């Protein structure tokens, strides 16, 4: 059973009171309880069952402009007393920084709206097992599939965030997710692909048959890939990876990267960064949203933000500390983006595939080849060749490379946006990138 | 005596009784207890940006029968919590019947001292050193745009209680000291990163001003990158420098030789045991026994003493890396490679210090043999798809080679290759094997564990370089 708010509040208050007694001028604390149950299957047999029950306290104490933090999983008061003392001792001897402070009182979240983020339904392990059997049965119908793995995870969380300025808030959230990995084989060579679904409410979960079928279909389609010649070509990003473009944007416009001067988008506010057809929104208040929140990790009210409007960069993602460095107010983005998405494009998926004679269609990238400081980008990739609007053959062992400044300006969006993750993008085309192969 | 049951409502013998009772019909399993203290102190943008102390303690209770693993973990060490976990495990395995394997090798070796690096250096002196790093690097001129430096230190105590009251213990120190510098010249910005670490105290790595060497190396890398040109795109010869570039070995073949992927037949190497998978001069080992190295362990997280496992000998595939579960199912012995990130995680077969041993060629011989190619000196991260065998890693310091001579530095590019075939493309193995500086963390199934790598310079006949210049 997930602990109630009163239990967590009691610990939060204990931490604040004791820190103040020992000399803290300001205190921020978060107390979290989470219970997670996971069952995994492999080749239609139970493989692993895992139950997790975890507590965490994150405490930050301030003495004027000095700051230090502790984290602990042991909620006993005797342990917390010792750690608070240690935290205060460290705070006293940490050099002060004029930008250290709790958020401004008038920015704090005032009311907690029910965003429908908690489903109290408990899905017992027997049910999870039934679900996974269906996933794997559908995934293994084709004889080219030689291995399947599937998992189901149920998470329940409750938390309290509080500070010494009187803020205290928290709420329960839940998450159900399932995934399937399928391995296909032909002539001794293997390929792997997957499908993943996640929802706040059990009733909104993807159907098991759908998860299994998609994973298997994708793994089979990848069989017998070719390595292509190096060339400059238009590259289409499948929906599964196009959202990565938004994650890059989010890192590059975080107030921390901007304040440190280490972003390729520094000084680009109010400049055209994308084509003028593009709008990018971060909306924390979507009902049942996987990235939804009432307030950010400092308790600051968060509202929908247009990060990019008609191609123009309009907002950074600002927290209190880095906001002060930049002389800007927090916009409730301590902890990053919430539900981040491109507004839908106008071209249908089919029209996008037909907009040129030949494209490279990428379904997976590997490696961490993005550099936020310079904007340089180079990653391993696999996918398909598209000729005359049709996916003709699978491609692998190639890289795609470019610079994000150029990539951003050369994006065309399809109109197939789905809100499946916390960050979502439609299929998109980048007019030209360098592909390295043979 | 166990320290974990102090201040709880349960004592060691009661815990042992629960373990023995829970595991009586199982093939394997244990109660794993862990106390983990860690600290992070970060200097960034001229300020101490954060100082954090973490204290975490808990248990992971595991029961294994056949291929099935039942796991339950909690940070509440109490009679009620353990009982609940026990019920949960028994319920998962209720239809199974196994025979407990009591055998676990013993060791008297120790590859590191039981010190707590967090306490063995004062907080003040850590802050002072971070400030000295900042001042030292910024004194190199206005070209220095940003400096980040940090200390990461930890002390982990583990205790493994097996059925029949066998108790195994280990105390593990670990530190890392990192410096990152951003230089700016003519509107161009580049980064250089360097770090050192291992299972000793901070001061073992920082004595006699050697922290300045760490700063100088980060500065040198950033400076080289300021002069970098766009990297070439396409297949060419690649010379890898010694030391840290061995993450190529880690990604390209290390993961593919972990027992679980081979038992499940999802690794591109699963049917290659005893076969030629590399050029003749190539020998690769995974060694958990090197003194004070980041990837070393006295015992692994199942209590098995670590060893030096030969993976590939003169090009022939000899062994996989095994934990107890995969070893049992594959009819072999654990190689002491069973590892977990923490009590919150299940055990998986993992790498420790993965090393390609020296051959007989000099680096100069390799470079002078290349007409057109690149010389890669340092890398950022890498990744592998163990099923298709395709792997990547990205260069953080590399140069073009033209007509046997090292030319201009090139921008960070990803290199991509095929694991099972790459080692057959290794045509020369250098005589200059070097260990990495102690900075690696390996990720698998969402779990990060510290690892080491080592290799000499090597020449690879053909790899795809993912630059922008055709």
Interface residues (C-beta under 8 A of the other chain):
Chain A: X42 X45 X46 X47 X48 X49 X50 X51 X52 X53 X54 X55 X67 X68 X69 X70 X71 X72 X73 X74 X76 X78 X79 X83 X86 X87 X90 X93 X94 X95 X97 X99 X125 X146 X147 X183 X188 X189 X190 X191 X192 X222 X225 X227 X230 X231 X232 X259 X260 X261 X262 X325 X366 X367 X368 X369 X371 X373 X374 X376 X378 X379 X380 X382 X396 X397 X398 X399 X400 X401 X402 X403 X434 X435 X436 X437 X438
Chain B: X7 X44 X45 X47 X48 X49 X50 X51 X52 X53 X54 X55 X56 X57 X58 X67 X68 X69 X70 X71 X72 X73 X74 X75 X76 X81 X85 X88 X91 X92 X123 X124 X127 X131 X145 X146 X182 X188 X189 X190 X191 X231 X233 X234 X235 X264 X265 X266 X268 X271 X344 X346 X380 X381 X382 X383 X384 X385 X387 X388 X390 X391 X392 X393 X394 X411 X412 X413 X414 X416 X417 X418 X464 X465 X466 X467 X468 X469 X470
